[in-house]
Amino acid sequence: MNSKYYVPVGSAATGPFDLEVTPESAGWTESSLRVLTLAAGGSAELASGDDEIIVVPLAGSAAVSSVGTEFALTGRRSVFDGPSDFAYVGRDSAYTVTSAAGGRFALCGARARQKFPFRYVPAADISVELRGAGNCSRQVHNFGTADRFEADSIIACEVITPGGNWSSYPSHKHDENSDVESQLEEIYYFEIADANSTAVDFGGTGFGYHRVYGTPERPIEVLEEVRSGDVVLVPHGYHGPSIAAPGHHMYYLNVMAGPGEDRAWNICDDPAHTWLRGSWEHQTVDPRLPLHAPSEGA
């Protein structure tokens, strides 16, 4: 039986969105994610409300307009073709997303206290990090992390895991505010590549697995097979690994936010597995990475 923290593709479609995860639907207070698909020439008029929003093209290009300004997002062919440029919309703002050729767009959200200005960030400015080694090698696009982008509370990044590899590993948690940890609610949104390809596989054979487990004081138990468009919610507990099936690269978008005053991603490894980080010193990064040139566009 599927966990209540697993949101299968299509099960949370509402209004113009293929996916809508809100704090209310997730049973928490801060993080949200919507996925918007527009046909060629399509447009959506939206409002940020209490949230700050990062508009990230998953496939295709778009124009995002707000407060009398328009930013053209070059976007990309798929999530496996490199980091995308993006637009940031502050809270209490009306904004419009328009796509001449059509596309799929992630609207990453978080409750915000302070209003930041409408902004654009080019793909060339996004940090691409190769993390881990061996079969724990993965590629991280740090487009909306606390050390790379100024915002009120949102933290967001993308991870590419080559087929057969493990990521979000060692398992780690960030569910309490302390000297070494931040309390953050987290959304994992997945897309899986076609076999030995960088085209996204919707409704096909590509899959992966994702794990969440808790502590004796705060139990949680999630082990789900994930496919393109699926979501796993992480309200608390250790999470990872995310495992990509051999032959199918895995993408996931992480959206995080917490109620604390500090915007930071501080984590604690599962003590049983933290030794793994030391093993990377004696291994090389998977030669398939990076899967793309960081400067590539759509």
N, C-alpha and C positions, 0 to 999 in steps of 0.2 A: 504494500500500500504506500502511495506517495506521501511524503511529508507535507505538512501545511506550509513549509518554507520553500517548497518547490512550486514554481509557476510555469507550467508547460506553455509552449508557443500557442498563441491564439486564445488562451484561457482568460487573459486579462485585457482583451481588446475592448475599447469603449470609445464612443464618439469617433473622432478622426484618428485615433491612435490604435496601432497594432498591439501596443502594450502600454498599460498605465499602472505603475506602482506608485502609490502615494503613501505618506506617513499613516493615513487612516487605514488603507487597505493592508499595509504591512504590519500594523499593530505597534508602530513605534512613533517617533515624534519629529524626525529630522530629514531623512534621505528620501529622494524620489527619482523616478526614471520614467520617461515616456519615449516611445519609438513611433515616429511619424513617417508614413510612406505617402509620397505625393506622385501623382501621375504627371506626365509632361504638361507643363503649363499650370500645374496645380499650385494652390496657395492655402495657407492656414493662418488665420488671425488669432493670436493667442495673448494671454496675459500671465505675467509671472506671479502676481499676488504676493504672498508672504515669502516666496522662494527667490533665490538667485538661480539663474539657468545658464548652462553651457550648451550651446548648439553645436554638435559634432556630426559631420556627414559620415555615415557608415558606407554609403554607396551613392555616387552622384554628386552633383554640385547644387548650390542654392544661393539665393540672396536673402539676407536677414536684415530687416529694417526696424528701427525704433527711434523714437525722439527726433524724427526728421533726418536721420542718417541711415545710409544703406551700406552694408558690407557684402561683397561678393566672395563666397566661399568656393574655392576651386574644387575642394573635396577629393574624391578618389574613386577608383573603379570598385574596390572592395576593401574590407578591413585588413586584408593581407597584402595590400599594395603600398603600404607606407603610412606614416602618421598624416593626419589631415589638419588643415587650418581649421579654426573654429571662431565662434562669436560668443561673447559673454553678455548676458542681459541681467541687469540688477533687479532687485525686488521692486514691486509696485510699478511695473513697466508693461505697457502694451508693446507687442512685437509681432512681426509677420515673417513667415518663412515661405519663400516662393522658389519653385524649381522649374526652369525652362525645359529641361530634358527629363525630369522626373528623378526620384531617388528616395533613399531611406535615411532618416536622420534621428539621432539620439538627442533627447532633451534631458540632460543631467541636471538634477535639482537638489537644493538643500534649503531648509529654513534659514533665513538671514535676518539679522538685526540691523546691520548697517547697509545702506545702499551704495553700491559701487557703480561707476559709469559704464555705459555701453562701450564694448571694446572688441577689437579684432586681433587675432594672433596668427601669423603665417606658419605654415608647416615647417619651414626652415628653422624656426625658433624653438621647436619642440625637442627636448632632450630624448635621445634614444639610448637606452641602457641595456647592455647585455649582462644579465644577472645569472648567477649560478654557474655550473659547469657540468660536463658529462651529460647524463640523461636527465639532469635537473636544470639544463640550460633553457633560458627563455629570454624574450625580448620585451622590454618595457618602454612604453611611450608615456613619459611623465608630463602630459600636457596640462593637467590641472592640479598638480601636487602642491603642497603648502610651501615648498622651497623653490618652486618654479613660477607660480602664478598667484597674484594677489587677489584675494576674495575674502568674504566674511567667514564662511564655514565650510564650503564644499571642498572636497578632495576627490580627484578623479584621475584615473590612468587607464591605459590599455595594455594588455599582455598577450603576446603571441607565443604559443607553446608548440614547437615542432612535433609532428606525429611520433608517438611512442615515448614522449618525454613527460615528466612530472613538473608542475609548477605550484605556486602557493605552498611551497615545501622547503624547509620544515614547517609543519603545521604551526600556526601562530594565532594569537588572539589580541584583541584591543577592545575590551568590554568594561573597563573601569578606569577612572582617572587616578593616576598615581605618579610617582616620580619617574617611572619607567614605562608607563602605558597610558594610552588615550582611550576614552570611551567613544567608540564610533560604530554606528549602524552601517552595514555594508550590503550593497547590491552587486551580484555577479550576473551580467548579461552575456550569453554565449552565442558565438557563431562558429560553425565547423566547416572546414574546407572540403571540397570534393576530393576524391582519392588522388593523391599525388598531384594536386593542383592548388592554385590560390583563388579559385572561384568558390564562392560560398555555396554550401550544400543545404538547400531548404527542402525538406521532405524526402531526403535520400538516405544513404546508408551511413553517413558520417556521424560519429558520436564521441563522447568522452564521459568522464565520471568526476563528480565533485563530492567532497566529504566535509561535514561539520560535526563536531562532537564537543561536549561540554565538560564541566568539572562536577565533582560530587555535589557541590553547593548549588550549581546552576546547570542542570542536565539539559542536553539537547542532542538529538540524534538524526542526522541527515546523511544519506548516501544515495545519490541520484545519478542515473544515466542522463546526460544532457545532450541536446541537439540544437541546431540553429534556431534562435529565437527564444530559447528557454532561459529562465531566471532562477537563481537560488538566492534566498534572503539569509543574511547572517546577522541576527539580532544580538548574539553573544556567542561565546565559546570559541574553541580552536577550529580553524578552518584550513582546508588543504588535506591531501593534495588535490589539485585539479589535474586530471590525467587525460592526455590526448591519445586516442586509439592510433596504433601504427597505421601510417598511410594517410592520416587525416590531421592536418594542422588545426589547432584550437585557438580561437580568439576569445578573450573576455574583456568586457568593460567593467571596471570597478567604480562605483559611486559611493562615497562615504561622507558622513557628517555626524557630529555629536553635539550634545547639549553644553559641553564645557566651553569656557571662555577662550582657551587656547586652540588654535587651528594647527594641529600637529598629528602626524602619523607615527605614534610610538607603539611598538608591539613587543610581546613576550612570546618566545618560542615555547612549544611543548618541551619541557625539560628532557623527555625521553628521546627527542629527535634532534635537539639543537647541535649535537656533535657533528651532524652532517655538513654543516657549513665549513668546518675545518677540513673535510675531505676534498672540498673543491680546490684547495691549494695545490693538490697533486693531480688534477685533471685539467683538460683543456675544454674550452667552450665548444659546444656542438658546431661543427664546421658549416652546417646549414644556415647558421645565423651570421649576420642579419639576413632575414628572408627577402629583404628589399633594400634598395638604396634609400636612406632617410630623406633625400631631397626629391624623390620621385613624386610626381603629381598624378592627377587622374588621367 
